[in-house]
Amino acid sequence: MSALKTLRKILYAAIPIIAFFLFWQLGSRYIPRGVLSTPVKIAEGMWKELTRSEPERNMGGLTLLGHTGRSLWRIVKGFTLAGVVGIVFGFLLGTYFKPLEKLFVPFFQVCEKLNPFAIIPVFMIIFGIGEEEKVAIVFWASIWPFLFNTYEGAKRIDNSFIRAARSMGAGRGKLFAGVIVPATLPYVFTGVKLAIRISFFMIIAAELAGATSGIGWFYIQKKTAYKLALVYGSILFITFLAIVFNAAFARIEKHFLRWKENV
């Protein structure tokens, strides 16, 4: 019964997507050539790129999969570093270092409001056009969902839970691992899902601004060559990757927060 329910859910989700691409395919007949490529041509072009064993000329010596790997590795480094720093600071400011809360939280809130797209040139000046710059951009943009969601979760813990744990002799370590972390996890995972979306946006923006590899650079090269199917295909491919990663983290969240379903 559960498998049937899952299949039905997938089918319901697929119907609007199929309808969208069908409408796109039919509607493209009435739009002048050179403006919009058809889903069929996009699929053919992207399949050719994904199965290509040798890179094309002027593509940095990499295939689409190679460029994808470069972008994902930059995301992994920036996202992981942001996660570690953001979650640690969120827990510290929300629990044991509350006196520092009034000092740091307003400053961090101002930093969060800075448009990350607008300060890409600043990162380029500081780090140059290289790997460090792109990792730093992903780190800067994705740290705030980690930090503020963890901080908010730690602050919202019911004090009665903490008092009950202390009355049973729980020290700081057990209190943190047994009460604070489990109660904050839903907020942490909200931050994770927001941060992964932002990471994809920012790595593409960073690669569009200046790079010699990556999916964003691949997109620019195809746009310059006016390969319309691959231009649209790149956009859809980036969107697909972001959805896959978001779905993966949603599955991990469901595994770790299985206890919530029984509460």
C-alpha positions, 0 to 999 in steps of 0.5 A: 500500500505504501509503495502504491501511495509513493507511485501515485505521488510521483505520478501526480508530481510528474503530470504538470512537468510533462504538461509543461514540456509538452506545451513548450514543444508545441508552442515553440512552433509559433515562436521564431527560430533563434529565440527558443529551442524545443525540448526534443532538441535540448534533450538530444544536445544534452545527451550528446554532451553527457555521453561525450568521451572527448572534450570539444575544442575551446572547452577547457579540456573538459566534457560537460561531466568534467565541468559539472564535477568542478562546480560540484567540488567547489560547492562541496568545499564552500557548503561544508565549511559554511555548515561547520562554521555556521552550525557551531556559531549558531549553537554557541550564540543560542545556548552557552554564549548568550552574553555575546548574542547582543554583540554578534547577532546584529552584526551577522544580520547586517552581513546577511543582508548584503547582496551576495551577487553585488559583492562578487567583485569584492571577492574577485579583488581579494582572492583573484579569479580562481578556486578560492574565490568561488569557494569563498563566495559559496561559503559567504552566501550559504553560511547564513541559513546554517547560522540563523536557523541553528541559532533560532532552533537553539533559542526555542528549546523549551526550558522545561526540557533542560530543567528536567534533564538537569534534575536527572543529573545530566551534565553539559555534554549529555544535555547538549547531545541528548536535548539541545541537538535533537531539539535543534535538528529540524531547524538545522535541516531547514538551514541545510536545504536553504543553503544548498539552493543558495550554493547552486545559485552562487557557484553559477553566478561566480563562474559566469563572472569569471572562470575557466571551468564549471557549469556556469562557464560551460553555459557562457561558452555555449551562449557565445557560440549561440548553441541555443539547445545547449544554452537552455539545456544548461539551465535545465541541467543546473535546475535538475542538479539542485533538485536532486541535491535538495531531495537527497537532503530531504531524505537524510532529514526524514531519516534523522527526524523519524522520531518527530513522526511519532511525537 
